[in-house]
Amino acid sequence: MPGIGLRRRILVVFLAFSLALAVLAGRLVTIQVVRGEALRQKALDMRLWQVPVQARRGDIVDRNGRVLATSTDVDTVYVAPAELQAAARKGLVDIEEAARQLARVLDMDPEDVYQRLTVPHAFWYVKRRVTDAESRAVRQLDIPGVHITQEARRFYPKGELAAHVLGFAGVDNQGLEGIEAYYDAKLAGKDGYIATEYDALGRPIRLPTVQAHYERPAPGLTLRLTIDETIQYIAERELERAVTQHGAKGGVIVVVDPRTGGILALASRPTYDPNRFADFPRRNWRIKPVADAFPPGSIFKVITGAAAVDAGKVTPDTIVDDPGFLSVGGQTITNWNQAGLGSVPFREGFAHSSNVVFGKMALALGKPLFYRYLERFHIGRLTGIDLPGETPGIVPPMEQASPLDLAIMGFGQTLTATPIQMAAAVAAVANDGVWQTPHLAQAWLDAEGHVVEEVQPAERRQVIKPETARIIRELMRGVVEQGTGRRAQVPGYEVGGKTGTANKVEGGRVVQKYIGSFAGLVPVDDPRLVIVVSIDEPAGIYYGGYVAAPVFQAVARDALRYLGVPPTREERAESRRLRTVPNLMNLTRDEARDRAQAAGFQVAFEGGGPRVVGQFPAAGAQLEEGSTIILYTETAARQDDEGRVTVPDLRGLTYEQAAQRLAAAGLQMQVRGDRAGVVARQDPPAGRRVPIGSTVTVTLQEPARR
């Protein structure tokens, strides 16, 4: 019947509408309830554009708090393309003309600037880290959509000093090399941002209810190193001198405090300036003390000797026959000078660096025991030092090592080790047999300078008996007093050491290129310093006792004096006589050099200025004739006849600007307050005349609180 069919059609339509409404309701519930928060966040992200604000990277200071790496705020120019294009559509700006204007004030290519202004992104950099003049010029142009934010720039006030320790940070505030890379997460802090809401046409929403959101960046922690700036300078000075004097390809030096495992100095040559790292070959960046393994040669005999004594295979008085050669597996091993010592006590074989004696010691130990001591001393293993790129070196697998390999390893060939491995091994001997992880980090500090974390060696364990360590130190003393290490003697101190000369290996083959090394400790009875020196491919005489031992002597002499370590014995009659250090302050370079030479000294200048503003040691100190005095020069100070300079006005300057202005005046700076701020107060005040080298205390505050 027609009525029944109509009712059926109405019912079908009703059910269809009901189903559609149910689907729609379900969809609305899904959008509003199930996915509501996610979609709201997505919508917010689409209309909220963020401009990053870099966090201030934490400072890196030496163990005495002297700044080695710091950060300063600089301006960066960026563009919001949608905002610029919206202004262009309204006729408020011509993008091509804007590109030409920006290119002119930023010294850039106009086409490059135009491409940056028109990229299909919400945010794009135009030029990063601009100068103050460029920043002011951009602000004066007042181009819609072109804005300025702040970024942090890394600054290394000491230039090349400790470059291989510090490494460097890149343009995005990330650590790329050295300690900057290893501890990047803690140094970098957390970036902030400025967020602004834009409508669908890319126009900023400027309503009273809509405000830009600012997420303040969290600065990184300050890292205090075990490095001592003065000892680092002494080590680099002497290493540079040795490399130049011997026409060497390069060199390495490591100075360790054996009581803690802390590295006091670490350097290699060639080097670079981390402020301009891109201007130097990448090979100069390489941290050779941890990344380059080489045949250690006879300095390795410290480890073989320690193992043999500790295992009871030999005593200092054990008679060992040295005919000058040793036959092993049909091959013959000879001493470095092709001569034999005859039947001599082990102590004499140690002092004269007999390959035959140490080959016999390795064979007496046997492979399992010899390899056990290699493991204990971390030979063939990473030491765990807090620097990137460490290599474990190469040790032949025990199951593949022949008796000949074992004998040759006994005097430091066939295997390879890094300078840091050898330094840590000798430090264990100096520390009564306790091996510690060598490390550079000492403590982490917050923005107020409070210690938030002390850094301890990751590993600390007894590897040889204390009495064994004392015996080896005495044997090392004999090397310096009667053996191959006489050039390492430091007047007034008992020195122990071991010389080493090794052939280099290239392409798997031994070549006629050499590395001369010296590993030593001082004073012998209570060591305060362990120093390992390697000179790579010296021209002419290449023996470690000739090219490396004098570097140890010079570094140890000045470092012991600087640390105030009392002499352990009286000067011998044949020692060079002492002279009084003259006052070289305020003299020109030529005047200072002439006066120093007349008094019997050499000089080394630190800085690029024309006059001396500081010297080490100070005038009146007693120093050996022929020693070197370190002279620090000023750059632009105006001095009166009494050596006084005028304190500059620092108010309103940033930390970096104040430091540079004081350095130019020959003055030191002590900082209080937030280094991210500007100078609010200074003491002494601007205009006062003070002795050159004086300290000016500056208080920095955020500009809003001045």
C-alpha positions as CSV (number, residue, x, y, z in Angstrom):
1,M,0.0,0.0,0.0
2,P,1.2,3.5,-0.8
3,G,1.0,4.6,2.9
4,I,3.2,1.7,4.0
5,G,5.9,2.4,1.3
6,L,6.0,6.1,2.3
7,R,6.5,5.2,6.0
8,R,9.3,2.8,5.0
9,R,11.1,5.5,3.0
10,I,10.7,8.0,5.9
11,L,12.1,5.4,8.2
12,V,15.1,4.8,6.0
13,V,15.8,8.5,5.7
14,F,15.4,8.9,9.4
15,L,17.8,6.0,10.1
16,A,20.3,7.4,7.6
17,F,20.1,10.9,9.2
18,S,20.5,9.3,12.6
19,L,23.5,7.3,11.5
20,A,25.1,10.4,10.0
21,L,24.4,12.3,13.2
22,A,25.9,9.5,15.2
23,V,29.0,9.4,13.0
24,L,29.3,13.2,13.2
25,A,28.9,13.2,17.0
26,G,31.5,10.5,17.2
27,R,33.8,12.5,15.1
28,L,33.2,15.6,17.2
29,V,34.0,13.6,20.4
30,T,37.2,12.3,18.8
31,I,38.3,15.8,17.8
32,Q,37.2,17.6,20.9
33,V,38.0,14.9,23.6
34,V,40.2,12.1,22.3
35,R,42.5,14.2,20.1
36,G,41.6,17.6,21.4
37,E,44.8,18.4,23.2
38,A,47.0,17.2,20.4
39,L,45.1,19.1,17.8
40,R,45.0,22.3,20.0
41,Q,48.8,22.0,20.3
42,K,49.1,21.4,16.5
43,A,47.1,24.5,15.8
44,L,49.1,26.5,18.3
45,D,52.3,25.3,16.6
46,M,51.0,26.4,13.2
47,R,50.3,29.9,14.4
48,L,53.1,30.2,17.0
49,W,56.5,30.9,15.4
50,Q,59.6,30.5,17.6
51,V,62.8,32.5,17.4
52,P,65.6,30.6,19.2
53,V,67.6,32.4,21.9
54,Q,70.9,30.6,22.6
55,A,71.9,29.8,26.1
56,R,75.1,31.2,27.4
57,R,77.7,28.4,27.3
58,G,79.4,27.7,30.6
59,D,82.9,29.1,31.1
60,I,86.0,26.8,31.3
61,V,88.6,27.9,33.9
62,D,91.9,26.5,35.1
63,R,92.3,25.0,38.5
64,N,92.9,28.5,39.9
65,G,89.8,30.0,38.3
66,R,91.6,31.8,35.5
67,V,89.3,31.9,32.5
68,L,90.3,29.8,29.5
69,A,87.1,29.9,27.5
70,T,84.0,32.1,27.9
71,S,81.0,33.3,26.0
72,T,79.6,36.7,25.1
73,D,76.3,37.8,23.7
74,V,76.2,39.0,20.1
75,D,73.4,40.1,17.8
76,T,72.1,38.0,15.0
77,V,69.8,39.3,12.2
78,Y,66.8,37.1,11.1
79,V,63.7,37.4,9.0
80,A,60.1,36.3,9.3
81,P,59.4,35.9,5.6
82,A,55.6,35.9,5.9
83,E,55.6,39.1,7.9
84,L,57.9,40.7,5.3
85,Q,55.7,39.6,2.4
86,A,52.5,40.8,4.2
87,A,54.2,44.2,4.5
88,A,55.2,44.1,0.8
89,R,51.6,43.4,-0.2
90,K,50.5,46.5,1.7
91,G,53.1,48.5,-0.1
92,L,55.1,49.1,3.1
93,V,58.3,47.7,1.8
94,D,60.0,46.6,-1.4
95,I,61.7,43.3,-0.8
96,E,64.4,43.8,-3.5
97,E,65.2,47.2,-2.2
98,A,65.3,45.8,1.4
99,A,67.7,43.1,0.2
100,R,70.0,45.7,-1.3
101,Q,69.9,47.8,1.9
102,L,70.7,44.9,4.1
103,A,73.4,43.7,1.8
104,R,75.0,47.1,2.0
105,V,75.1,47.4,5.8
106,L,75.9,43.7,6.4
107,D,78.6,43.5,3.7
108,M,76.8,40.6,1.9
109,D,75.8,39.7,-1.7
110,P,72.4,41.2,-2.5
111,E,71.2,38.1,-4.3
112,D,72.1,36.0,-1.3
113,V,70.2,38.3,1.0
114,Y,67.1,38.3,-1.3
115,Q,67.1,34.5,-1.2
116,R,67.2,34.5,2.5
117,L,64.4,37.0,2.8
118,T,62.1,35.0,0.5
119,V,62.6,31.4,1.8
120,P,59.4,29.5,2.5
121,H,60.0,29.2,6.2
122,A,58.6,30.9,9.3
123,F,62.1,31.9,10.4
124,W,65.4,32.3,8.7
125,Y,68.8,33.7,9.5
126,V,70.0,36.6,7.4
127,K,73.4,37.0,9.1
128,R,74.6,35.5,12.4
129,R,76.8,37.2,15.0
130,V,77.0,40.6,13.5
131,T,79.1,43.5,14.8
132,D,77.6,46.3,17.0
133,A,77.8,48.7,14.1
134,E,76.0,46.2,11.8
135,S,73.3,45.7,14.4
136,R,72.7,49.4,14.8
137,A,72.5,49.9,11.1
138,V,69.9,47.1,10.7
139,R,67.8,48.6,13.5
140,Q,67.9,52.0,11.8
141,L,66.6,50.5,8.5
142,D,63.5,49.3,10.5
143,I,62.4,46.8,7.8
144,P,59.2,45.0,8.6
145,G,59.8,41.3,9.3
146,V,63.6,41.8,9.8
147,H,64.5,41.4,13.5
148,I,67.4,40.9,15.8
149,T,68.0,38.2,18.4
150,Q,70.9,37.4,20.6
151,E,73.3,34.4,20.3
152,A,76.4,33.4,22.2
153,R,79.8,33.6,20.7
154,R,82.7,31.5,22.2
155,F,85.8,33.4,23.0
156,Y,89.2,32.0,24.1
157,P,91.1,34.8,25.7
158,K,94.5,33.0,25.8
159,G,94.5,32.3,22.1
160,E,96.5,29.2,21.3
161,L,97.2,28.3,24.9
162,A,95.7,24.8,25.7
163,A,94.0,24.7,22.3
164,H,94.1,20.9,22.2
165,V,92.6,20.7,25.7
166,L,89.8,23.2,25.1
167,G,89.0,22.4,21.5
168,F,86.3,24.8,20.2
169,A,82.6,25.4,19.8
170,G,80.8,25.9,16.5
171,V,78.4,28.6,15.3
172,D,75.4,26.8,16.8
173,N,77.0,26.8,20.3
174,Q,77.9,23.1,20.1
175,G,81.2,21.7,21.1
176,L,83.2,20.3,18.2
177,E,86.6,19.4,19.5
178,G,88.4,18.9,22.8
179,I,86.8,19.3,26.2
180,E,84.2,21.5,24.6
181,A,82.9,18.4,22.7
182,Y,83.4,15.9,25.5
183,Y,81.4,17.8,28.0
184,D,79.1,19.6,25.5
185,A,75.8,18.6,27.2
186,K,76.8,20.3,30.5
187,L,78.5,23.3,29.0
188,A,75.8,24.1,26.5
189,G,72.9,24.8,28.8
190,K,69.4,24.8,27.4
191,D,68.3,27.3,24.7
192,G,65.3,29.5,25.1
193,Y,63.0,31.1,22.6
194,I,60.7,34.0,21.8
195,A,57.3,32.8,20.5
196,T,54.8,35.1,18.6
197,E,51.4,34.2,17.3
198,Y,50.6,34.8,13.6
199,D,47.3,34.6,11.7
200,A,46.7,32.5,8.5
201,L,48.2,35.2,6.3
202,G,51.4,35.3,8.3
203,R,50.6,38.5,10.1
204,P,51.5,38.9,13.8
205,I,48.4,38.9,16.0
206,R,48.6,42.1,17.9
207,L,45.7,41.9,20.4
208,P,45.8,42.8,24.1
209,T,44.9,39.2,24.9
210,V,47.8,37.8,22.8
211,Q,51.3,38.2,24.1
212,A,54.7,37.0,22.9
213,H,56.0,34.2,25.1
214,Y,59.7,34.3,26.2
215,E,61.3,31.2,27.4
216,R,64.5,32.2,29.2
217,P,67.6,30.2,28.2
218,A,69.3,28.2,31.0
219,P,73.1,28.9,31.0
220,G,75.6,26.0,31.0
221,L,77.7,25.0,34.1
222,T,81.2,26.3,34.5
223,L,83.9,23.7,34.2
224,R,87.0,24.0,36.4
225,L,89.9,22.0,34.9
226,T,92.9,20.4,36.5
227,I,95.0,22.3,34.0
228,D,97.2,25.1,35.5
229,E,97.5,28.0,33.1
230,T,101.1,28.8,34.1
231,I,102.3,25.2,33.9
232,Q,100.5,24.9,30.6
233,Y,102.3,28.0,29.3
234,I,105.7,26.7,30.5
235,A,105.1,23.3,28.9
236,E,104.0,24.9,25.5
237,R,106.9,27.3,25.6
238,E,109.5,24.6,26.0
239,L,107.8,22.2,23.5
240,E,107.7,24.9,20.9
241,R,111.4,25.7,21.5
242,A,112.4,22.1,21.2
243,V,110.4,21.5,18.0
244,T,111.9,24.6,16.4
245,Q,115.5,23.9,17.6
246,H,115.5,20.4,16.3
247,G,113.6,21.0,13.1
248,A,111.0,18.4,14.2
249,K,107.7,17.6,12.6
250,G,105.9,18.1,15.9
251,G,105.9,17.1,19.5
252,V,103.8,16.2,22.5
253,I,104.0,17.0,26.2
254,V,101.9,15.8,29.1
255,V,102.3,16.9,32.8
256,V,100.4,15.0,35.4
257,D,99.9,15.4,39.2
258,P,100.5,11.7,40.2
259,R,98.7,12.1,43.5
260,T,95.3,12.8,41.8
261,G,95.7,11.8,38.2
262,G,94.8,15.4,37.2
263,I,96.4,16.7,34.0
264,L,98.4,19.9,34.8
265,A,99.4,20.5,31.2
266,L,98.8,18.8,27.8
267,A,99.9,20.1,24.5
268,S,101.1,19.2,21.0
269,R,102.7,20.8,18.0
270,P,101.6,22.0,15.5
271,T,98.8,23.9,17.1
272,Y,96.0,26.4,16.3
273,D,94.0,29.2,17.7
274,P,90.5,28.1,18.7
275,N,89.2,31.6,18.0
276,R,90.1,31.0,14.3
277,F,90.1,27.3,14.1
278,A,88.8,27.3,10.5
279,D,91.9,29.1,9.4
280,F,94.1,26.2,10.3
281,P,94.5,22.7,8.7
282,R,92.3,20.1,10.3
283,R,95.4,18.0,11.2
284,N,96.4,20.8,13.6
285,W,93.2,20.1,15.6
286,R,94.2,16.5,16.3
287,I,94.7,15.8,20.0
288,K,97.9,13.8,19.5
289,P,98.5,12.9,23.2
290,V,95.4,10.8,23.2
291,A,94.7,10.1,19.5
292,D,98.2,9.1,18.2
293,A,99.7,5.8,19.3
294,F,103.4,5.3,18.6
295,P,106.1,2.7,19.5
296,P,107.1,4.0,22.9
297,G,110.6,2.6,22.7
298,S,112.7,2.5,25.9
299,I,110.4,4.6,28.0
300,F,108.2,1.4,28.0
301,K,111.0,-0.3,30.0
302,V,109.5,1.4,33.1
303,I,106.5,-0.9,32.7
304,T,108.5,-4.1,31.8
305,G,110.9,-3.4,34.8
306,A,107.9,-2.8,37.1
307,A,106.3,-6.1,36.0
308,A,109.6,-8.1,36.4
309,V,110.3,-6.7,39.9
310,D,106.7,-7.0,41.0
311,A,106.5,-10.6,39.9
312,G,109.7,-11.5,41.7
313,K,111.6,-12.3,38.5
314,V,114.4,-9.8,39.3
315,T,115.8,-7.5,41.9
316,P,118.0,-4.4,41.4
317,D,121.0,-6.5,42.3
318,T,120.2,-9.5,40.2
319,I,123.1,-10.2,37.8
320,V,122.0,-10.3,34.2
321,D,124.3,-11.2,31.3
322,D,124.3,-8.7,28.4
323,P,126.7,-9.8,25.6
324,G,125.1,-7.1,23.4
325,F,122.8,-9.4,21.5
326,L,119.9,-11.8,22.2
327,S,118.9,-14.7,19.9
328,V,115.2,-15.5,19.9
329,G,113.4,-17.7,17.4
330,G,116.3,-17.6,15.0
331,Q,116.4,-13.7,15.1
332,T,119.0,-11.5,16.9
333,I,118.1,-8.5,19.1
334,T,120.9,-6.0,19.7
335,N,121.3,-3.0,22.0
336,W,120.8,0.5,20.7
337,N,124.6,1.1,20.6
338,Q,125.4,-2.4,19.3
339,A,127.5,-2.9,22.5
340,G,127.1,-5.2,25.5
341,L,127.3,-4.4,29.2
342,G,128.6,-7.8,30.2
343,S,127.4,-9.4,33.5
344,V,125.9,-6.5,35.3
345,P,123.2,-5.9,38.1
346,F,119.8,-5.2,36.7
347,R,120.0,-1.6,38.0
348,E,122.9,-1.0,35.6
349,G,121.0,-2.6,32.7
350,F,118.1,-0.2,33.5
351,A,120.3,2.8,33.8
352,H,122.0,2.2,30.4
353,S,118.7,1.1,28.7
354,S,119.8,-2.4,27.6
355,N,117.5,-3.9,25.0
356,V,119.0,-7.3,25.8
357,V,118.3,-7.1,29.5
358,F,114.7,-6.1,29.0
359,G,114.1,-8.7,26.3
360,K,115.2,-11.3,28.8
361,M,112.9,-9.8,31.4
362,A,109.9,-10.1,29.1
363,L,110.8,-13.7,28.3
364,A,111.2,-14.4,32.0
365,L,107.7,-13.1,32.7
366,G,106.1,-15.2,29.9
367,K,103.2,-14.2,27.8
368,P,100.3,-14.7,30.3
369,L,102.0,-12.7,33.1
370,F,103.4,-10.0,30.7
371,Y,100.0,-9.4,29.2
372,R,98.4,-9.3,32.6
373,Y,100.6,-6.4,33.5
374,L,99.9,-4.7,30.2
375,E,96.2,-5.0,31.1
376,R,96.8,-3.5,34.5
377,F,98.7,-0.5,33.1
378,H,96.0,0.0,30.4
379,I,98.4,-0.7,27.5
380,G,96.2,-1.7,24.6
381,R,93.2,-0.3,26.5
382,L,91.6,3.2,26.7
383,T,92.6,5.1,29.8
384,G,89.2,6.8,29.9
385,I,90.6,10.4,29.8
386,D,87.9,12.9,29.3
387,L,88.9,13.9,25.8
388,P,87.3,12.7,22.5
389,G,89.2,10.5,20.0
390,E,91.2,8.4,22.4
391,T,92.8,5.4,20.8
392,P,93.8,2.2,22.8
393,G,97.0,1.6,20.8
394,I,98.0,-1.7,19.3
395,V,99.2,-4.8,21.2
396,P,99.6,-8.1,19.3
397,P,97.0,-10.7,20.4
398,M,98.5,-12.9,23.1
399,E,97.7,-16.1,21.2
400,Q,99.5,-14.8,18.1
401,A,102.5,-13.2,19.8
402,S,105.7,-15.2,19.2
403,P,108.6,-15.3,21.7
404,L,110.4,-12.8,19.4
405,D,107.4,-10.5,19.7
406,L,107.4,-10.8,23.4
407,A,111.1,-10.0,23.7
408,I,110.8,-7.0,21.5
409,M,107.7,-5.7,23.3
410,G,109.9,-5.8,26.5
411,F,111.8,-2.7,25.2
412,G,108.8,-0.9,23.7
413,Q,108.7,-2.0,20.0
414,T,106.1,-4.1,18.2
415,L,103.3,-2.6,20.3
416,T,102.1,1.1,20.3
417,A,100.9,3.3,23.1
418,T,99.7,6.9,23.4
419,P,101.5,9.5,25.4
420,I,98.6,9.7,27.9
421,Q,98.9,5.9,28.4
422,M,102.6,6.2,29.2
423,A,102.0,9.3,31.5
424,A,99.3,7.3,33.4
425,A,101.7,4.3,33.7
426,V,104.6,6.4,35.1
427,A,102.2,8.3,37.4
428,A,101.2,4.9,38.9
429,V,104.9,4.3,39.6
430,A,105.1,7.7,41.2
431,N,101.9,7.1,43.2
432,D,103.2,4.0,45.0
433,G,101.7,1.6,42.4
434,V,98.2,3.1,42.3
435,W,96.9,3.6,38.7
436,Q,94.3,6.3,38.3
437,T,92.3,7.4,35.3
438,P,93.9,10.6,34.0
439,H,91.4,13.4,33.9
440,L,91.0,17.1,33.0
441,A,87.7,18.0,34.8
442,Q,88.1,18.9,38.4
443,A,84.7,20.3,39.3
444,W,81.4,21.8,38.0
445,L,80.3,25.2,39.2
446,D,76.9,27.0,39.0
447,A,76.5,30.6,37.9
448,E,77.3,31.9,41.5
449,G,80.6,29.9,41.5
450,H,79.3,27.2,43.9
451,V,80.6,23.7,43.4
452,V,77.8,21.4,42.3
453,E,79.9,18.3,41.5
454,E,83.4,17.2,42.3
455,V,85.0,15.0,39.6
456,Q,86.9,12.0,40.8
457,P,89.0,9.5,38.7
458,A,86.7,6.9,37.2
459,E,89.2,4.1,38.2
460,R,91.7,3.9,41.0
461,R,93.4,0.6,41.7
462,Q,96.7,-0.9,42.9
463,V,98.6,-2.3,39.9
464,I,102.0,-3.0,41.5
465,K,103.1,-3.2,45.1
466,P,104.2,0.0,46.8
467,E,107.7,-1.4,47.4
468,T,107.9,-2.2,43.7
469,A,107.1,1.4,42.8
470,R,109.7,2.7,45.1
471,I,112.3,0.3,43.6
472,I,111.5,1.4,40.1
473,R,111.7,5.1,41.1
474,E,115.2,4.4,42.4
475,L,116.2,2.7,39.2
476,M,114.8,5.7,37.3
477,R,117.0,8.0,39.5
478,G,120.0,6.0,38.2
479,V,119.0,6.7,34.6
480,V,119.2,10.4,35.2
481,E,122.3,10.4,37.4
482,Q,124.5,7.8,35.7
483,G,122.7,6.7,32.5
484,T,121.1,8.1,29.4
485,G,119.0,10.7,31.0
486,R,121.6,13.1,32.4
487,R,120.2,16.1,30.5
488,A,117.0,15.8,32.6
489,Q,118.8,16.7,35.8
490,V,117.1,19.6,37.7
491,P,119.5,21.3,40.2
492,G,118.3,20.9,43.7
493,Y,115.9,18.0,43.0
494,E,116.1,14.2,42.8
495,V,114.9,13.3,39.3
496,G,113.9,9.9,38.0
497,G,113.3,9.1,34.3
498,K,113.7,7.0,31.3
499,T,114.8,7.9,27.8
500,G,113.4,6.4,24.7
501,T,114.1,6.4,20.9
502,A,111.8,4.5,18.6
503,N,111.5,3.9,14.9
504,K,108.2,5.0,13.4
505,V,105.9,2.6,11.6
506,E,104.2,3.8,8.3
507,G,102.1,1.5,6.2
508,G,102.8,-1.4,8.4
509,R,106.6,-1.1,7.9
510,V,109.4,0.2,10.1
511,V,110.9,3.3,8.5
512,Q,114.0,5.3,9.3
513,K,112.1,8.1,11.1
514,Y,112.3,8.4,14.8
515,I,110.5,9.6,17.9
516,G,112.7,10.8,20.8
517,S,111.0,10.6,24.2
518,F,111.5,11.1,27.9
519,A,109.3,10.0,30.7
520,G,110.2,11.3,34.2
521,L,109.1,12.1,37.7
522,V,110.3,14.6,40.3
523,P,111.1,14.6,43.2
524,V,111.9,10.8,43.4
525,D,110.9,10.2,47.0
526,D,107.6,12.1,46.9
527,P,106.8,12.8,43.2
528,R,104.8,16.0,42.5
529,L,105.1,15.9,38.8
530,V,105.2,13.3,36.1
531,I,106.2,14.6,32.6
532,V,106.2,12.7,29.3
533,V,107.8,14.4,26.3
534,S,107.9,13.1,22.7
535,I,109.6,14.9,19.8
536,D,108.4,13.7,16.4
537,E,111.0,13.3,13.6
538,P,113.8,15.6,14.9
539,A,116.4,16.4,12.3
540,G,120.0,15.4,13.1
541,I,120.5,13.7,16.5
542,Y,117.2,12.1,17.4
543,Y,117.9,10.2,20.7
544,G,115.3,10.9,23.5
545,G,118.1,11.8,25.9
546,Y,119.2,14.6,23.6
547,V,116.0,16.0,22.2
548,A,113.3,15.3,24.9
549,A,115.2,15.1,28.3
550,P,116.1,18.9,28.2
551,V,112.5,19.7,27.7
552,F,111.6,17.7,30.8
553,Q,114.4,19.6,32.7
554,A,113.2,23.0,31.7
555,V,109.5,22.3,32.4
556,A,110.2,20.6,35.7
557,R,112.6,23.4,36.9
558,D,110.1,26.2,36.3
559,A,107.0,24.2,37.4
560,L,108.6,23.1,40.7
561,R,109.6,26.7,41.4
562,Y,106.1,27.9,40.5
563,L,104.4,25.3,42.7
564,G,106.8,26.1,45.6
565,V,108.1,22.6,45.9
566,P,111.2,22.8,48.3
567,P,114.5,21.4,46.9
568,T,115.3,17.9,48.0
569,R,119.0,18.3,48.0
570,E,121.6,21.0,48.1
571,E,123.1,22.4,44.9
572,R,126.2,20.6,43.7
573,A,129.4,22.4,43.4
574,E,129.3,22.1,39.6
575,S,125.8,23.6,39.3
576,R,125.6,26.8,37.4
577,R,125.7,29.8,39.7
578,L,122.5,31.7,40.6
579,R,121.9,35.3,39.5
580,T,119.4,37.9,40.6
581,V,116.5,38.5,38.2
582,P,116.5,42.2,37.1
583,N,113.4,44.4,37.1
584,L,112.2,44.5,33.5
585,M,108.8,46.1,34.1
586,N,107.8,49.0,31.8
587,L,110.7,48.4,29.5
588,T,110.3,48.1,25.7
589,R,110.9,44.6,24.3
590,D,114.5,45.5,23.1
591,E,115.4,47.2,26.4
592,A,114.1,44.2,28.4
593,R,115.9,41.7,26.2
594,D,119.2,43.7,26.5
595,R,118.9,44.1,30.2
596,A,118.1,40.4,30.7
597,Q,121.0,39.2,28.6
598,A,123.3,41.6,30.4
599,A,122.2,39.9,33.7
600,G,122.8,36.4,32.1
601,F,119.2,35.5,31.2
602,Q,117.1,34.8,28.2
603,V,113.6,36.1,27.7
604,A,110.3,34.9,26.2
605,F,107.5,37.4,25.4
606,E,103.8,36.6,25.9
607,G,101.5,39.1,24.2
608,G,101.7,41.5,21.3
609,G,102.4,44.8,23.1
610,P,105.5,47.0,23.0
611,R,106.2,47.2,26.8
612,V,106.5,44.7,29.6
613,V,103.7,44.8,32.1
614,G,104.5,41.6,34.0
615,Q,107.4,39.1,34.5
616,F,107.9,35.6,35.9
617,P,109.9,35.2,38.1
618,A,109.6,38.6,39.8
619,A,112.5,40.9,40.1
620,G,114.9,40.0,42.9
621,A,114.3,36.2,42.6
622,Q,117.4,33.9,42.4
623,L,117.6,32.1,39.1
624,E,120.1,29.9,37.3
625,E,122.3,31.8,34.9
626,G,121.0,31.2,31.3
627,S,117.4,30.6,32.4
628,T,114.5,32.1,30.6
629,I,112.3,34.9,32.1
630,I,108.7,35.1,30.9
631,L,107.7,38.6,30.0
632,Y,104.1,39.7,29.5
633,T,103.5,42.8,27.3
634,E,100.7,45.3,27.2
635,T,98.9,46.4,24.0
636,A,97.9,50.0,24.3
637,A,98.5,51.3,27.9
638,R,99.6,54.9,28.5
639,Q,102.0,54.9,31.4
640,D,103.6,57.7,33.3
641,D,107.2,57.8,34.6
642,E,106.2,55.8,37.6
643,G,104.6,53.0,35.6
644,R,101.0,54.0,36.3
645,V,98.1,53.8,34.0
646,T,94.6,55.3,34.0
647,V,91.7,53.1,34.9
648,P,89.3,53.2,31.9
649,D,85.5,53.7,32.3
650,L,83.9,50.3,32.1
651,R,80.3,51.1,33.0
652,G,77.7,49.7,30.5
653,L,80.3,47.3,28.9
654,T,79.7,43.6,28.6
655,Y,82.1,41.1,30.3
656,E,84.1,40.6,27.1
657,Q,84.3,44.3,26.3
658,A,85.5,45.1,29.8
659,A,88.1,42.3,29.8
660,Q,89.4,43.5,26.5
661,R,89.6,47.2,27.5
662,L,91.4,46.3,30.8
663,A,93.8,44.0,29.0
664,A,94.6,46.9,26.6
665,A,95.4,49.1,29.6
666,G,97.6,46.5,31.2
667,L,95.2,45.8,34.0
668,Q,93.6,42.6,35.5
669,M,89.9,42.0,36.1
670,Q,88.0,40.5,39.0
671,V,84.4,39.8,38.3
672,R,81.3,39.9,40.6
673,G,77.7,39.3,39.6
674,D,76.1,37.9,36.5
675,R,78.6,37.7,33.5
676,A,75.6,37.9,31.2
677,G,75.0,41.4,32.3
678,V,76.9,44.7,31.9
679,V,79.2,46.6,34.2
680,A,77.3,48.5,36.8
681,R,80.1,49.4,39.2
682,Q,83.9,49.3,39.2
683,D,86.7,49.7,41.8
684,P,89.0,51.6,41.4
685,P,86.8,54.2,39.6
686,A,87.5,55.4,36.1
687,G,90.2,58.0,35.8
688,R,92.3,56.9,38.8
689,R,96.0,56.3,38.2
690,V,97.1,52.8,39.4
691,P,100.3,50.7,38.9
692,I,100.2,48.7,35.7
693,G,99.1,45.1,36.4
694,S,96.7,46.2,39.1
695,T,93.3,44.4,39.5
696,V,90.0,46.2,38.8
697,T,86.9,44.7,40.4
698,V,83.8,45.0,38.3
699,T,80.2,44.2,39.2
700,L,78.0,43.1,36.4
701,Q,74.2,43.2,36.4
702,E,71.4,42.7,34.0
703,P,70.7,46.1,32.3
704,A,67.2,46.3,33.7
705,R,68.6,46.2,37.3
706,R,71.2,48.8,36.9
